[in-house]
Amino acid sequence: MGERMLDKSAVPTEPQIVAHMGEDAWGRLQAFEAALDGVYDLQRELRFPFGNSYGWGYKYQHKSAHLCYAFFERGGFTVTVQIGDAQVPLLEAALPELSPKARRAWDDRYPCGKQGGWVHYAVTCDADVKDAAELVQVRKKPVRGK
């Protein structure tokens, strides 16, 4: 994946984010956001969480429930979503419908809890948008029709 926006002292503007990511990647981020907005009361906040290696990204939430982060990168973005132990059976049921890339992201998760973990899914093409949204919907059941 590409270079992230790591200068914590400089809050990026939307035009700077678009320039950094590229138009195609920005379009995929907008498609990802639209997919979430279709099933949640979506809120978005520009954040620099977790320390210096993650960089700037959007935090998405439904009301007060955290959904995921999307970290800006050159040529794409990475969705980081926590799948808790309670959601593992739901994720395992969804795995056959996900791409091999998404299944690998689950296998490579950063462990958290007994079976869950943090999944880092790099969105680099249009097909990745659906899988990224599906991972979020495993974390939090959609509140509107899927």
C-alpha positions as CSV (number, residue, x, y, z in Angstrom):
1,M,0.0,0.0,0.0
2,G,1.0,3.6,-0.4
3,E,2.4,6.2,1.8
4,R,0.2,7.5,4.6
5,M,-0.4,11.1,5.8
6,L,1.9,11.0,8.9
7,D,2.4,14.7,9.8
8,K,0.3,15.0,13.0
9,S,1.0,18.7,13.3
10,A,-0.7,19.5,9.9
11,V,-4.4,18.8,9.9
12,P,-5.1,18.0,6.2
13,T,-7.9,19.7,4.2
14,E,-10.2,17.7,2.0
15,P,-8.4,18.9,-1.2
16,Q,-5.1,17.8,0.4
17,I,-6.5,14.4,1.2
18,V,-7.8,14.0,-2.4
19,A,-4.4,15.1,-3.8
20,H,-2.6,12.6,-1.5
21,M,-4.9,9.6,-2.3
22,G,-5.6,10.3,-5.9
23,E,-9.0,10.8,-7.6
24,D,-9.6,7.1,-8.1
25,A,-8.9,6.2,-4.5
26,W,-10.9,9.2,-3.3
27,G,-13.8,7.9,-5.4
28,R,-13.6,4.5,-3.7
29,L,-13.5,6.1,-0.3
30,Q,-16.7,8.0,-1.2
31,A,-18.3,4.7,-2.4
32,F,-17.3,3.1,0.9
33,E,-18.8,5.9,2.8
34,A,-22.0,5.8,0.7
35,A,-22.3,2.1,1.4
36,L,-22.1,2.7,5.2
37,D,-24.4,5.7,5.0
38,G,-27.0,3.5,3.4
39,V,-27.3,1.2,6.4
40,Y,-26.2,3.4,9.4
41,D,-26.8,6.9,10.7
42,L,-23.2,7.7,9.7
43,Q,-21.0,10.2,11.4
44,R,-17.5,10.9,10.2
45,E,-14.6,12.6,12.0
46,L,-11.1,13.4,10.8
47,R,-8.7,11.8,13.3
48,F,-5.0,10.9,13.9
49,P,-5.4,7.9,16.3
50,F,-3.1,5.1,17.5
51,G,0.2,6.8,17.1
52,N,2.5,7.9,14.3
53,S,2.4,4.8,12.0
54,Y,-1.3,5.0,11.2
55,G,-1.6,8.7,10.3
56,W,-4.7,10.7,9.3
57,G,-8.0,9.0,8.5
58,Y,-11.7,9.2,9.0
59,K,-13.3,7.6,12.1
60,Y,-16.8,6.4,11.2
61,Q,-19.5,5.7,13.8
62,H,-23.2,5.1,14.0
63,K,-24.6,7.3,16.8
64,S,-22.1,6.6,19.6
65,A,-21.0,3.1,18.3
66,H,-17.6,3.1,16.7
67,L,-17.6,1.3,13.3
68,C,-14.1,1.6,11.8
69,Y,-11.3,3.9,10.6
70,A,-10.3,4.6,7.0
71,F,-6.6,5.6,6.8
72,F,-5.6,7.7,3.8
73,E,-2.8,6.3,1.6
74,R,-1.4,7.1,-1.9
75,G,-3.5,5.1,-4.3
76,G,-6.0,3.8,-1.7
77,F,-7.0,3.6,1.9
78,T,-7.0,1.0,4.6
79,V,-10.1,0.2,6.6
80,T,-9.3,-0.9,10.2
81,V,-12.2,-2.6,12.0
82,Q,-12.3,-4.5,15.3
83,I,-14.1,-7.8,15.2
84,G,-14.9,-8.8,18.8
85,D,-15.3,-12.3,20.1
86,A,-19.1,-12.0,19.9
87,Q,-18.9,-11.1,16.2
88,V,-16.5,-14.0,15.2
89,P,-19.4,-16.4,14.4
90,L,-21.0,-13.8,12.2
91,L,-17.7,-13.2,10.4
92,E,-17.1,-16.9,9.9
93,A,-20.6,-17.2,8.4
94,A,-19.8,-14.3,6.0
95,L,-16.3,-15.5,5.0
96,P,-17.5,-17.7,2.1
97,E,-19.1,-14.6,0.5
98,L,-15.9,-12.5,0.9
99,S,-13.0,-12.4,-1.5
100,P,-9.8,-14.4,-0.8
101,K,-8.1,-11.0,-0.1
102,A,-10.7,-10.3,2.7
103,R,-10.3,-13.8,4.1
104,R,-6.5,-13.3,4.2
105,A,-7.0,-10.0,6.0
106,W,-9.0,-11.9,8.7
107,D,-6.4,-14.6,8.9
108,D,-3.7,-11.9,9.4
109,R,-5.7,-9.9,12.0
110,Y,-4.0,-8.4,15.0
111,P,-5.4,-10.5,17.8
112,C,-7.7,-9.0,20.4
113,G,-9.7,-11.1,22.8
114,K,-9.9,-14.9,22.5
115,Q,-10.8,-15.1,18.8
116,G,-11.4,-11.6,17.6
117,G,-9.0,-9.0,16.4
118,W,-8.3,-5.9,14.4
119,V,-8.6,-6.4,10.7
120,H,-6.7,-4.1,8.3
121,Y,-8.2,-4.2,4.8
122,A,-6.4,-2.3,2.0
123,V,-8.9,-0.9,-0.5
124,T,-7.0,-0.6,-3.8
125,C,-9.7,-1.4,-6.4
126,D,-13.5,-1.0,-6.8
127,A,-14.1,-4.7,-5.8
128,D,-12.5,-4.1,-2.4
129,V,-15.2,-1.5,-1.4
130,K,-17.9,-4.2,-1.0
131,D,-15.7,-6.4,1.2
132,A,-14.6,-3.5,3.4
133,A,-18.3,-2.5,3.9
134,E,-19.2,-6.2,4.7
135,L,-16.5,-6.3,7.4
136,V,-18.0,-3.2,9.0
137,Q,-21.5,-4.7,8.9
138,V,-20.2,-7.8,10.7
139,R,-19.0,-5.5,13.5
140,K,-22.3,-3.6,13.8
141,K,-25.5,-5.0,12.4
142,P,-27.0,-2.5,9.8
143,V,-29.9,-0.5,11.1
144,R,-31.5,0.0,7.7
145,G,-32.1,-2.4,4.8
146,K,-28.9,-4.0,3.4
